[in-house]
Amino acid sequence: MIIRGANWRDLNPVRNLEQHCFPKDFWPLWDIIGVLTMPNIVRLKAIAANEVVGFIAGEVHSSDHLAWISTVGVLPEYRGQGIGTSLMKACEERLPAEAVRLSVRLSNADAIRLYKNLGYYPVETWTRYYQDGEDALVLEKKLAG
């Protein structure tokens, strides 16, 4: 598995990944185009067997020295192999911020366990955040440096 920068040429693989990882609320096409082209966004892809099997995007909100992981996903058949952990660590290393946050469905126990193992801790809950009414747990991690 290799981690590389992602760009607009990865539109179709990232769109496919979003649809497989987040069937209830995958990003619309314009959001994917935005995350792949806007400045000041860290965007990385994981490649295995010559295909994009994971993707992460993070951005810094300079006014509050806080970064947000906008999306992170690994194709279901590649989960449990450390790809998510590798993407998270690589993105964190590239984010010039004091802390990073992300949101996750309360029902996504596997992702919550991964984030907690990486040092994230709960800071708040967003009620009825997702399209189907499920709450989101917001997690934060202090970054070294």
N, CA, C and O atoms as a GROMACS GRO file, in nm:
protein
  580
    1MET      N    1   0.084  -0.117   0.000
    1MET     CA    2   0.000   0.000   0.000
    1MET      C    3   0.088   0.124   0.000
    1MET      O    4   0.186   0.132   0.074
    2ILE      N    5   0.053   0.220  -0.083
    2ILE     CA    6   0.128   0.344  -0.097
    2ILE      C    7   0.033   0.461  -0.070
    2ILE      O    8  -0.083   0.458  -0.112
    3ILE      N    9   0.083   0.562   0.000
    3ILE     CA   10   0.005   0.684   0.021
    3ILE      C   11   0.067   0.794  -0.063
    3ILE      O   12   0.187   0.820  -0.056
    4ARG      N   13  -0.017   0.860  -0.142
    4ARG     CA   14   0.027   0.969  -0.229
    4ARG      C   15  -0.073   1.084  -0.220
    4ARG      O   16  -0.186   1.067  -0.173
    5GLY      N   17  -0.031   1.200  -0.267
    5GLY     CA   18  -0.122   1.312  -0.278
    5GLY      C   19  -0.231   1.282  -0.380
    5GLY      O   20  -0.208   1.211  -0.477
    6ALA      N   21  -0.349   1.338  -0.357
    6ALA     CA   22  -0.461   1.320  -0.451
    6ALA      C   23  -0.491   1.455  -0.517
    6ALA      O   24  -0.462   1.561  -0.461
    7ASN      N   25  -0.550   1.449  -0.636
    7ASN     CA   26  -0.589   1.571  -0.706
    7ASN      C   27  -0.711   1.543  -0.793
    7ASN      O   28  -0.772   1.436  -0.782
    8TRP      N   29  -0.746   1.638  -0.878
    8TRP     CA   30  -0.868   1.626  -0.959
    8TRP      C   31  -0.869   1.503  -1.048
    8TRP      O   32  -0.976   1.456  -1.087
    9ARG      N   33  -0.753   1.450  -1.081
    9ARG     CA   34  -0.748   1.330  -1.166
    9ARG      C   35  -0.802   1.206  -1.093
    9ARG      O   36  -0.830   1.104  -1.155
   10ASP      N   37  -0.815   1.219  -0.961
   10ASP     CA   38  -0.868   1.108  -0.880
   10ASP      C   39  -1.018   1.118  -0.858
   10ASP      O   40  -1.073   1.048  -0.773
   11LEU      N   41  -1.084   1.203  -0.934
   11LEU     CA   42  -1.227   1.227  -0.915
   11LEU      C   43  -1.309   1.098  -0.917
   11LEU      O   44  -1.384   1.072  -0.822
   12ASN      N   45  -1.297   1.019  -1.020
   12ASN     CA   46  -1.380   0.898  -1.030
   12ASN      C   47  -1.350   0.797  -0.920
   12ASN      O   48  -1.444   0.744  -0.860
   13PRO      N   49  -1.223   0.767  -0.892
   13PRO     CA   50  -1.198   0.672  -0.783
   13PRO      C   51  -1.245   0.723  -0.646
   13PRO      O   52  -1.295   0.646  -0.564
   14VAL      N   53  -1.229   0.853  -0.621
   14VAL     CA   54  -1.273   0.908  -0.492
   14VAL      C   55  -1.425   0.906  -0.485
   14VAL      O   56  -1.482   0.877  -0.380
   15ARG      N   57  -1.491   0.937  -0.594
   15ARG     CA   58  -1.637   0.932  -0.596
   15ARG      C   59  -1.687   0.790  -0.571
   15ARG      O   60  -1.781   0.769  -0.494
   16ASN      N   61  -1.624   0.693  -0.634
   16ASN     CA   62  -1.657   0.552  -0.611
   16ASN      C   63  -1.637   0.514  -0.465
   16ASN      O   64  -1.722   0.448  -0.404
   17LEU      N   65  -1.526   0.557  -0.409
   17LEU     CA   66  -1.495   0.526  -0.269
   17LEU      C   67  -1.599   0.588  -0.176
   17LEU      O   68  -1.648   0.522  -0.085
   18GLU      N   69  -1.634   0.714  -0.198
   18GLU     CA   70  -1.736   0.781  -0.116
   18GLU      C   71  -1.868   0.703  -0.121
   18GLU      O   72  -1.932   0.683  -0.017
   19GLN      N   73  -1.908   0.660  -0.238
   19GLN     CA   74  -2.036   0.590  -0.252
   19GLN      C   75  -2.034   0.454  -0.182
   19GLN      O   76  -2.136   0.411  -0.128
   20HIS      N   77  -1.919   0.387  -0.183
   20HIS     CA   78  -1.910   0.257  -0.116
   20HIS      C   79  -1.893   0.270   0.036
   20HIS      O   80  -1.944   0.188   0.111
   21CYS      N   81  -1.820   0.372   0.079
   21CYS     CA   82  -1.794   0.388   0.222
   21CYS      C   83  -1.910   0.456   0.296
   21CYS      O   84  -1.932   0.428   0.414
   22PHE      N   85  -1.982   0.543   0.228
   22PHE     CA   86  -2.087   0.621   0.292
   22PHE      C   87  -2.216   0.613   0.212
   22PHE      O   88  -2.262   0.715   0.159
   23PRO      N   89  -2.276   0.495   0.202
   23PRO     CA   90  -2.394   0.479   0.117
   23PRO      C   91  -2.513   0.567   0.157
   23PRO      O   92  -2.595   0.603   0.073
   24LYS      N   93  -2.522   0.603   0.283
   24LYS     CA   94  -2.635   0.686   0.329
   24LYS      C   95  -2.613   0.834   0.302
   24LYS      O   96  -2.710   0.909   0.285
   25ASP      N   97  -2.488   0.878   0.297
   25ASP     CA   98  -2.465   1.022   0.283
   25ASP      C   99  -2.331   1.054   0.217
   25ASP      O  100  -2.253   1.134   0.267
   26PHE      N  101  -2.307   0.990   0.103
   26PHE     CA  102  -2.184   1.022   0.029
   26PHE      C  103  -2.193   1.163  -0.025
   26PHE      O  104  -2.302   1.217  -0.047
   27TRP      N  105  -2.076   1.223  -0.045
   27TRP     CA  106  -2.070   1.360  -0.094
   27TRP      C  107  -2.121   1.370  -0.237
   27TRP      O  108  -2.098   1.281  -0.318
   28PRO      N  109  -2.192   1.480  -0.267
   28PRO     CA  110  -2.229   1.504  -0.407
   28PRO      C  111  -2.105   1.537  -0.490
   28PRO      O  112  -1.999   1.571  -0.437
   29LEU      N  113  -2.120   1.525  -0.621
   29LEU     CA  114  -2.009   1.545  -0.713
   29LEU      C  115  -1.937   1.677  -0.689
   29LEU      O  116  -1.814   1.680  -0.686
   30TRP      N  117  -2.010   1.786  -0.672
   30TRP     CA  118  -1.946   1.918  -0.655
   30TRP      C  119  -1.861   1.925  -0.530
   30TRP      O  120  -1.758   1.991  -0.530
   31ASP      N  121  -1.902   1.859  -0.422
   31ASP     CA  122  -1.821   1.858  -0.300
   31ASP      C  123  -1.690   1.782  -0.323
   31ASP      O  124  -1.585   1.823  -0.274
   32ILE      N  125  -1.697   1.673  -0.397
   32ILE     CA  126  -1.576   1.595  -0.426
   32ILE      C  127  -1.482   1.677  -0.514
   32ILE      O  128  -1.361   1.679  -0.491
   33ILE      N  129  -1.537   1.743  -0.615
   33ILE     CA  130  -1.454   1.829  -0.700
   33ILE      C  131  -1.387   1.936  -0.614
   33ILE      O  132  -1.268   1.964  -0.630
   34GLY      N  133  -1.463   1.996  -0.524
   34GLY     CA  134  -1.408   2.101  -0.437
   34GLY      C  135  -1.294   2.051  -0.350
   34GLY      O  136  -1.190   2.115  -0.341
   35VAL      N  137  -1.314   1.937  -0.286
   35VAL     CA  138  -1.210   1.887  -0.196
   35VAL      C  139  -1.084   1.846  -0.273
   35VAL      O  140  -0.974   1.845  -0.217
   36LEU      N  141  -1.101   1.811  -0.400
   36LEU     CA  142  -0.986   1.770  -0.481
   36LEU      C  143  -0.915   1.888  -0.549
   36LEU      O  144  -0.807   1.870  -0.604
   37THR      N  145  -0.974   2.006  -0.545
   37THR     CA  146  -0.915   2.119  -0.618
   37THR      C  147  -0.891   2.244  -0.533
   37THR      O  148  -0.805   2.325  -0.569
   38MET      N  149  -0.961   2.262  -0.425
   38MET     CA  150  -0.945   2.384  -0.345
   38MET      C  151  -0.808   2.391  -0.279
   38MET      O  152  -0.751   2.288  -0.243
   39PRO      N  153  -0.754   2.512  -0.264
   39PRO     CA  154  -0.623   2.525  -0.199
   39PRO      C  155  -0.633   2.498  -0.049
   39PRO      O  156  -0.742   2.498   0.009
   40ASN      N  157  -0.518   2.475   0.012
   40ASN     CA  158  -0.506   2.458   0.157
   40ASN      C  159  -0.579   2.337   0.213
   40ASN      O  160  -0.618   2.336   0.330
   41ILE      N  161  -0.597   2.237   0.131
   41ILE     CA  162  -0.656   2.111   0.178
   41ILE      C  163  -0.552   2.002   0.161
   41ILE      O  164  -0.493   1.987   0.054
   42VAL      N  165  -0.531   1.926   0.266
   42VAL     CA  166  -0.445   1.808   0.259
   42VAL      C  167  -0.533   1.695   0.208
   42VAL      O  168  -0.634   1.661   0.270
   43ARG      N  169  -0.496   1.638   0.095
   43ARG     CA  170  -0.574   1.529   0.038
   43ARG      C  171  -0.478   1.417  -0.002
   43ARG      O  172  -0.384   1.437  -0.079
   44LEU      N  173  -0.505   1.301   0.051
   44LEU     CA  174  -0.418   1.186   0.030
   44LEU      C  175  -0.500   1.066  -0.012
   44LEU      O  176  -0.615   1.049   0.029
   45LYS      N  177  -0.439   0.982  -0.095
   45LYS     CA  178  -0.504   0.858  -0.136
   45LYS      C  179  -0.415   0.741  -0.098
   45LYS      O  180  -0.292   0.754  -0.095
   46ALA      N  181  -0.477   0.629  -0.070
   46ALA     CA  182  -0.405   0.503  -0.047
   46ALA      C  183  -0.426   0.417  -0.170
   46ALA      O  184  -0.539   0.400  -0.217
   47ILE      N  185  -0.317   0.364  -0.222
   47ILE     CA  186  -0.323   0.283  -0.343
   47ILE      C  187  -0.275   0.141  -0.310
   47ILE      O  188  -0.170   0.122  -0.249
   48ALA      N  189  -0.355   0.045  -0.351
   48ALA     CA  190  -0.318  -0.097  -0.339
   48ALA      C  191  -0.369  -0.166  -0.464
   48ALA      O  192  -0.477  -0.136  -0.514
   49ALA      N  193  -0.293  -0.258  -0.514
   49ALA     CA  194  -0.329  -0.332  -0.636
   49ALA      C  195  -0.369  -0.236  -0.749
   49ALA      O  196  -0.464  -0.261  -0.822
   50ASN      N  197  -0.294  -0.126  -0.760
   50ASN     CA  198  -0.315  -0.026  -0.865
   50ASN      C  199  -0.452   0.040  -0.863
   50ASN      O  200  -0.500   0.088  -0.966
   51GLU      N  201  -0.517   0.043  -0.746
   51GLU     CA  202  -0.644   0.115  -0.736
   51GLU      C  203  -0.648   0.198  -0.608
   51GLU      O  204  -0.581   0.165  -0.510
   52VAL      N  205  -0.727   0.304  -0.610
   52VAL     CA  206  -0.745   0.388  -0.492
   52VAL      C  207  -0.837   0.313  -0.397
   52VAL      O  208  -0.953   0.287  -0.428
   53VAL      N  209  -0.782   0.278  -0.280
   53VAL     CA  210  -0.859   0.200  -0.182
   53VAL      C  211  -0.891   0.281  -0.057
   53VAL      O  212  -0.967   0.236   0.028
   54GLY      N  213  -0.833   0.401  -0.047
   54GLY     CA  214  -0.860   0.487   0.067
   54GLY      C  215  -0.837   0.632   0.032
   54GLY      O  216  -0.760   0.663  -0.060
   55PHE      N  217  -0.903   0.721   0.104
   55PHE     CA  218  -0.891   0.864   0.078
   55PHE      C  219  -0.915   0.940   0.207
   55PHE      O  220  -0.997   0.901   0.290
   56ILE      N  221  -0.841   1.051   0.223
   56ILE     CA  222  -0.860   1.139   0.338
   56ILE      C  223  -0.840   1.282   0.292
   56ILE      O  224  -0.758   1.311   0.205
   57ALA      N  225  -0.916   1.372   0.352
   57ALA     CA  226  -0.899   1.516   0.326
   57ALA      C  227  -0.909   1.590   0.459
   57ALA      O  228  -0.997   1.563   0.540
   58GLY      N  229  -0.817   1.683   0.479
   58GLY     CA  230  -0.818   1.765   0.599
   58GLY      C  231  -0.787   1.908   0.565
   58GLY      O  232  -0.713   1.936   0.471
   59GLU      N  233  -0.844   2.001   0.641
   59GLU     CA  234  -0.819   2.142   0.616
   59GLU      C  235  -0.804   2.217   0.748
   59GLU      O  236  -0.860   2.179   0.851
   60VAL      N  237  -0.725   2.324   0.741
   60VAL     CA  238  -0.699   2.404   0.860
   60VAL      C  239  -0.786   2.528   0.858
   60VAL      O  240  -0.797   2.597   0.757
   61HIS      N  241  -0.849   2.555   0.971
   61HIS     CA  242  -0.922   2.680   0.991
   61HIS      C  243  -0.826   2.770   1.068
   61HIS      O  244  -0.819   2.764   1.190
   62SER      N  245  -0.754   2.854   0.996
   62SER     CA  246  -0.644   2.931   1.054
   62SER      C  247  -0.689   3.026   1.165
   62SER      O  248  -0.609   3.060   1.252
   63SER      N  249  -0.813   3.068   1.162
   63SER     CA  250  -0.859   3.162   1.264
   63SER      C  251  -0.860   3.101   1.404
   63SER      O  252  -0.844   3.173   1.503
   64ASP      N  253  -0.877   2.971   1.414
   64ASP     CA  254  -0.879   2.908   1.546
   64ASP      C  255  -0.771   2.800   1.562
   64ASP      O  256  -0.776   2.723   1.658
   65HIS      N  257  -0.676   2.792   1.470
   65HIS     CA  258  -0.565   2.696   1.476
   65HIS      C  259  -0.615   2.552   1.488
   65HIS      O  260  -0.551   2.467   1.550
   66LEU      N  261  -0.728   2.527   1.428
   66LEU     CA  262  -0.793   2.398   1.436
   66LEU      C  263  -0.807   2.340   1.296
   66LEU      O  264  -0.847   2.410   1.203
   67ALA      N  265  -0.774   2.213   1.281
   67ALA     CA  266  -0.792   2.144   1.155
   67ALA      C  267  -0.911   2.050   1.166
   67ALA      O  268  -0.948   2.006   1.275
   68TRP      N  269  -0.969   2.022   1.052
   68TRP     CA  270  -1.080   1.927   1.045
   68TRP      C  271  -1.049   1.820   0.941
   68TRP      O  272  -1.007   1.852   0.829
   69ILE      N  273  -1.071   1.696   0.977
   69ILE     CA  274  -1.070   1.587   0.880
   69ILE      C  275  -1.210   1.590   0.819
   69ILE      O  276  -1.308   1.558   0.886
   70SER      N  277  -1.217   1.627   0.692
   70SER     CA  278  -1.347   1.640   0.624
   70SER      C  279  -1.405   1.504   0.588
   70SER      O  280  -1.526   1.482   0.598
   71THR      N  281  -1.319   1.415   0.545
   71THR     CA  282  -1.362   1.281   0.508
   71THR      C  283  -1.244   1.186   0.518
   71THR      O  284  -1.130   1.223   0.492
   72VAL      N  285  -1.273   1.065   0.555
   72VAL     CA  286  -1.174   0.957   0.551
   72VAL      C  287  -1.251   0.828   0.528
   72VAL      O  288  -1.350   0.800   0.596
   73GLY      N  289  -1.203   0.750   0.433
   73GLY     CA  290  -1.269   0.624   0.404
   73GLY      C  291  -1.175   0.524   0.342
   73GLY      O  292  -1.080   0.560   0.272
   74VAL      N  293  -1.203   0.398   0.367
   74VAL     CA  294  -1.129   0.286   0.309
   74VAL      C  295  -1.233   0.189   0.254
   74VAL      O  296  -1.330   0.156   0.322
   75LEU      N  297  -1.212   0.143   0.132
   75LEU     CA  298  -1.306   0.047   0.074
   75LEU      C  299  -1.325  -0.071   0.168
   75LEU      O  300  -1.229  -0.119   0.228
   76PRO      N  301  -1.448  -0.119   0.182
   76PRO     CA  302  -1.477  -0.226   0.279
   76PRO      C  303  -1.385  -0.347   0.270
   76PRO      O  304  -1.346  -0.403   0.372
   77GLU      N  305  -1.351  -0.389   0.148
   77GLU     CA  306  -1.267  -0.510   0.135
   77GLU      C  307  -1.122  -0.488   0.175
   77GLU      O  308  -1.045  -0.584   0.182
   78TYR      N  309  -1.082  -0.363   0.202
   78TYR     CA  310  -0.945  -0.333   0.243
   78TYR      C  311  -0.936  -0.290   0.389
   78TYR      O  312  -0.827  -0.256   0.436
   79ARG      N  313  -1.046  -0.291   0.461
   79ARG     CA  314  -1.044  -0.248   0.601
   79ARG      C  315  -0.975  -0.354   0.687
   79ARG      O  316  -0.967  -0.471   0.651
   80GLY      N  317  -0.925  -0.309   0.801
   80GLY     CA  318  -0.858  -0.399   0.894
   80GLY      C  319  -0.714  -0.427   0.858
   80GLY      O  320  -0.652  -0.517   0.915
   81GLN      N  321  -0.658  -0.351   0.764
   81GLN     CA  322  -0.521  -0.372   0.720
   81GLN      C  323  -0.429  -0.255   0.757
   81GLN      O  324  -0.314  -0.250   0.713
   82GLY      N  325  -0.481  -0.160   0.837
   82GLY     CA  326  -0.400  -0.046   0.879
   82GLY      C  327  -0.400   0.071   0.782
   82GLY      O  328  -0.327   0.168   0.803
   83ILE      N  329  -0.480   0.064   0.678
   83ILE     CA  330  -0.483   0.171   0.578
   83ILE      C  331  -0.542   0.298   0.637
   83ILE      O  332  -0.488   0.407   0.616
   84GLY      N  333  -0.652   0.286   0.710
   84GLY     CA  334  -0.712   0.402   0.775
   84GLY      C  335  -0.617   0.469   0.871
   84GLY      O  336  -0.606   0.592   0.873
   85THR      N  337  -0.548   0.390   0.951
   85THR     CA  338  -0.450   0.443   1.046
   85THR      C  339  -0.338   0.516   0.972
   85THR      O  340  -0.297   0.625   1.012
   86SER      N  341  -0.288   0.456   0.865
   86SER     CA  342  -0.181   0.520   0.788
   86SER      C  343  -0.226   0.651   0.726
   86SER      O  344  -0.152   0.749   0.728
   87LEU      N  345  -0.347   0.654   0.671
   87LEU     CA  346  -0.400   0.778   0.614
   87LEU      C  347  -0.416   0.886   0.721
   87LEU      O  348  -0.380   1.001   0.699
   88MET      N  349  -0.469   0.848   0.836
   88MET     CA  350  -0.489   0.944   0.944
   88MET      C  351  -0.355   1.005   0.988
   88MET      O  352  -0.342   1.126   0.999
   89LYS      N  353  -0.257   0.919   1.012
   89LYS     CA  354  -0.126   0.968   1.058
   89LYS      C  355  -0.059   1.057   0.953
   89LYS      O  356  -0.002   1.161   0.986
   90ALA      N  357  -0.067   1.016   0.827
   90ALA     CA  358  -0.006   1.096   0.720
   90ALA      C  359  -0.074   1.232   0.708
   90ALA      O  360  -0.006   1.332   0.687
   91CYS      N  361  -0.203   1.236   0.721
   91CYS     CA  362  -0.275   1.363   0.712
   91CYS      C  363  -0.242   1.452   0.832
   91CYS      O  364  -0.215   1.571   0.816
   92GLU      N  365  -0.243   1.396   0.952
   92GLU     CA  366  -0.211   1.472   1.073
   92GLU      C  367  -0.073   1.536   1.062
   92GLU      O  368  -0.054   1.652   1.101
   93GLU      N  369   0.024   1.462   1.009
   93GLU     CA  370   0.161   1.515   0.995
   93GLU      C  371   0.167   1.637   0.904
   93GLU      O  372   0.256   1.721   0.918
   94ARG      N  373   0.074   1.647   0.811
   94ARG     CA  374   0.075   1.756   0.713
   94ARG      C  375  -0.015   1.874   0.751
   94ARG      O  376  -0.016   1.975   0.681
   95LEU      N  377  -0.087   1.862   0.860
   95LEU     CA  378  -0.178   1.969   0.902
   95LEU      C  379  -0.108   2.065   0.997
   95LEU      O  380  -0.072   2.026   1.108
   96PRO      N  381  -0.088   2.190   0.957
   96PRO     CA  382  -0.023   2.288   1.045
   96PRO      C  383  -0.124   2.348   1.143
   96PRO      O  384  -0.169   2.461   1.127
   97ALA      N  385  -0.158   2.269   1.246
   97ALA     CA  386  -0.259   2.312   1.343
   97ALA      C  387  -0.223   2.260   1.481
   97ALA      O  388  -0.140   2.170   1.495
   98GLU      N  389  -0.285   2.318   1.581
   98GLU     CA  390  -0.262   2.274   1.719
   98GLU      C  391  -0.347   2.152   1.755
   98GLU      O  392  -0.310   2.073   1.841
   99ALA      N  393  -0.461   2.139   1.687
   99ALA     CA  394  -0.552   2.027   1.714
   99ALA      C  395  -0.628   1.994   1.587
   99ALA      O  396  -0.639   2.077   1.496
  100VAL      N  397  -0.681   1.874   1.582
  100VAL     CA  398  -0.761   1.830   1.468
  100VAL      C  399  -0.889   1.767   1.521
  100VAL      O  400  -0.889   1.698   1.623
  101ARG      N  401  -0.997   1.792   1.449
  101ARG     CA  402  -1.128   1.736   1.484
  101ARG      C  403  -1.185   1.661   1.364
  101ARG      O  404  -1.145   1.681   1.250
  102LEU      N  405  -1.282   1.576   1.396
  102LEU     CA  406  -1.358   1.506   1.294
  102LEU      C  407  -1.493   1.469   1.352
  102LEU      O  408  -1.511   1.468   1.473
  103SER      N  409  -1.586   1.439   1.264
  103SER     CA  410  -1.717   1.391   1.309
  103SER      C  411  -1.739   1.251   1.254
  103SER      O  412  -1.688   1.215   1.148
  104VAL      N  413  -1.816   1.173   1.330
  104VAL     CA  414  -1.841   1.034   1.294
  104VAL      C  415  -1.980   0.994   1.344
  104VAL      O  416  -2.024   1.042   1.449
  105ARG      N  417  -2.047   0.909   1.269
  105ARG     CA  418  -2.176   0.859   1.313
  105ARG      C  419  -2.161   0.788   1.448
  105ARG      O  420  -2.066   0.713   1.469
  106LEU      N  421  -2.256   0.812   1.539
  106LEU     CA  422  -2.251   0.745   1.668
  106LEU      C  423  -2.257   0.593   1.655
  106LEU      O  424  -2.205   0.522   1.741
  107SER      N  425  -2.318   0.543   1.549
  107SER     CA  426  -2.330   0.398   1.529
  107SER      C  427  -2.204   0.335   1.469
  107SER      O  428  -2.195   0.213   1.461
  108ASN      N  429  -2.106   0.415   1.428
  108ASN     CA  430  -1.988   0.362   1.361
  108ASN      C  431  -1.880   0.325   1.465
  108ASN      O  432  -1.779   0.394   1.479
  109ALA      N  433  -1.904   0.217   1.536
  109ALA     CA  434  -1.817   0.174   1.646
  109ALA      C  435  -1.675   0.145   1.600
  109ALA      O  436  -1.579   0.177   1.671
  110ASP      N  437  -1.659   0.086   1.482
  110ASP     CA  438  -1.524   0.054   1.433
  110ASP      C  439  -1.442   0.181   1.411
  110ASP      O  440  -1.326   0.187   1.451
  111ALA      N  441  -1.503   0.282   1.349
  111ALA     CA  442  -1.431   0.408   1.325
  111ALA      C  443  -1.400   0.478   1.457
  111ALA      O  444  -1.290   0.530   1.476
  112ILE      N  445  -1.496   0.479   1.548
  112ILE     CA  446  -1.474   0.545   1.678
  112ILE      C  447  -1.359   0.477   1.751
  112ILE      O  448  -1.275   0.545   1.812
  113ARG      N  449  -1.354   0.346   1.745
  113ARG     CA  450  -1.244   0.272   1.811
  113ARG      C  451  -1.110   0.310   1.747
  113ARG      O  452  -1.012   0.331   1.818
  114LEU      N  453  -1.105   0.318   1.614
  114LEU     CA  454  -0.983   0.358   1.543
  114LEU      C  455  -0.938   0.496   1.589
  114LEU      O  456  -0.822   0.515   1.623
  115TYR      N  457  -1.030   0.592   1.591
  115TYR     CA  458  -0.995   0.729   1.628
  115TYR      C  459  -0.947   0.736   1.772
  115TYR      O  460  -0.850   0.807   1.802
  116LYS      N  461  -1.013   0.666   1.862
  116LYS     CA  462  -0.970   0.668   2.003
  116LYS      C  463  -0.832   0.605   2.018
  116LYS      O  464  -0.750   0.653   2.096
  117ASN      N  465  -0.805   0.498   1.943
  117ASN     CA  466  -0.672   0.436   1.947
  117ASN      C  467  -0.564   0.530   1.895
  117ASN      O  468  -0.446   0.516   1.930
  118LEU      N  469  -0.603   0.626   1.811
  118LEU     CA  470  -0.508   0.725   1.758
  118LEU      C  471  -0.496   0.848   1.847
  118LEU      O  472  -0.424   0.942   1.814
  119GLY      N  473  -0.567   0.849   1.960
  119GLY     CA  474  -0.556   0.960   2.054
  119GLY      C  475  -0.667   1.062   2.049
  119GLY      O  476  -0.657   1.166   2.114
  120TYR      N  477  -0.772   1.036   1.975
  120TYR     CA  478  -0.886   1.127   1.969
  120TYR      C  479  -0.976   1.104   2.090
  120TYR      O  480  -0.987   0.992   2.141
  121TYR      N  481  -1.042   1.210   2.134
  121TYR     CA  482  -1.134   1.202   2.247
  121TYR      C  483  -1.259   1.283   2.214
  121TYR      O  484  -1.251   1.381   2.141
  122PRO      N  485  -1.374   1.243   2.269
  122PRO     CA  486  -1.499   1.313   2.239
  122PRO      C  487  -1.501   1.455   2.296
  122PRO      O  488  -1.456   1.477   2.408
  123VAL      N  489  -1.553   1.550   2.218
  123VAL     CA  490  -1.566   1.688   2.265
  123VAL      C  491  -1.711   1.737   2.260
  123VAL      O  492  -1.748   1.826   2.336
  124GLU      N  493  -1.792   1.681   2.171
  124GLU     CA  494  -1.933   1.720   2.167
  124GLU      C  495  -2.010   1.624   2.077
  124GLU      O  496  -1.952   1.540   2.007
  125THR      N  497  -2.141   1.638   2.080
  125THR     CA  498  -2.230   1.562   1.994
  125THR      C  499  -2.315   1.660   1.915
  125THR      O  500  -2.369   1.755   1.971
  126TRP      N  501  -2.327   1.636   1.786
  126TRP     CA  502  -2.414   1.716   1.701
  126TRP      C  503  -2.542   1.637   1.680
  126TRP      O  504  -2.541   1.532   1.616
  127THR      N  505  -2.651   1.686   1.734
  127THR     CA  506  -2.779   1.618   1.728
  127THR      C  507  -2.835   1.619   1.586
  127THR      O  508  -2.836   1.722   1.518
  128ARG      N  509  -2.881   1.501   1.542
  128ARG     CA  510  -2.946   1.485   1.410
  128ARG      C  511  -2.863   1.544   1.296
  128ARG      O  512  -2.917   1.606   1.206
  129TYR      N  513  -2.733   1.523   1.301
  129TYR     CA  514  -2.641   1.580   1.202
  129TYR      C  515  -2.656   1.518   1.064
  129TYR      O  516  -2.654   1.589   0.963
  130TYR      N  517  -2.670   1.387   1.060
  130TYR     CA  518  -2.673   1.317   0.931
  130TYR      C  519  -2.813   1.320   0.870
  130TYR      O  520  -2.912   1.340   0.940
  131GLN      N  521  -2.818   1.300   0.739
  131GLN     CA  522  -2.941   1.311   0.663
  131GLN      C  523  -3.054   1.224   0.718
  131GLN      O  524  -3.171   1.263   0.712
  132ASP      N  525  -3.020   1.110   0.772
  132ASP     CA  526  -3.123   1.020   0.826
  132ASP      C  527  -3.156   1.049   0.972
  132ASP      O  528  -3.234   0.976   1.034
  133GLY      N  529  -3.098   1.157   1.028
  133GLY     CA  530  -3.130   1.197   1.164
  133GLY      C  531  -3.036   1.144   1.271
  133GLY      O  532  -3.052   1.176   1.389
  134GLU      N  533  -2.938   1.064   1.232
  134GLU     CA  534  -2.844   1.011   1.331
  134GLU      C  535  -2.751   1.122   1.382
  134GLU      O  536  -2.714   1.213   1.308
  135ASP      N  537  -2.716   1.111   1.510
  135ASP     CA  538  -2.624   1.207   1.571
  135ASP      C  539  -2.481   1.181   1.527
  135ASP      O  540  -2.445   1.070   1.489
  136ALA      N  541  -2.399   1.287   1.532
  136ALA     CA  542  -2.256   1.276   1.505
  136ALA      C  543  -2.179   1.300   1.634
  136ALA      O  544  -2.212   1.390   1.711
  137LEU      N  545  -2.078   1.220   1.656
  137LEU     CA  546  -1.985   1.241   1.766
  137LEU      C  547  -1.866   1.319   1.710
  137LEU      O  548  -1.808   1.281   1.609
  138VAL      N  549  -1.831   1.428   1.777
  138VAL     CA  550  -1.716   1.508   1.735
  138VAL      C  551  -1.600   1.470   1.826
  138VAL      O  552  -1.610   1.475   1.948
  139LEU      N  553  -1.488   1.432   1.764
  139LEU     CA  554  -1.368   1.390   1.835
  139LEU      C  555  -1.255   1.489   1.804
  139LEU      O  556  -1.253   1.552   1.698
  140GLU      N  557  -1.162   1.502   1.899
  140GLU     CA  558  -1.050   1.593   1.882
  140GLU      C  559  -0.921   1.525   1.926
  140GLU      O  560  -0.922   1.436   2.010
  141LYS      N  561  -0.813   1.570   1.866
  141LYS     CA  562  -0.679   1.523   1.904
  141LYS      C  563  -0.586   1.644   1.903
  141LYS      O  564  -0.585   1.722   1.808
  142LYS      N  565  -0.508   1.658   2.008
  142LYS     CA  566  -0.403   1.761   2.010
  142LYS      C  567  -0.287   1.712   1.927
  142LYS      O  568  -0.247   1.596   1.937
  143LEU      N  569  -0.232   1.800   1.845
  143LEU     CA  570  -0.120   1.763   1.759
  143LEU      C  571   0.009   1.816   1.819
  143LEU      O  572   0.013   1.926   1.873
  144ALA      N  573   0.114   1.738   1.808
  144ALA     CA  574   0.246   1.780   1.856
  144ALA      C  575   0.302   1.883   1.760
  144ALA      O  576   0.281   1.875   1.639
  145GLY      N  577   0.371   1.979   1.814
  145GLY     CA  578   0.436   2.077   1.728
  145GLY      C  579   0.356   2.199   1.717
  145GLY      O  580   0.396   2.293   1.648
   0.00000   0.00000   0.00000
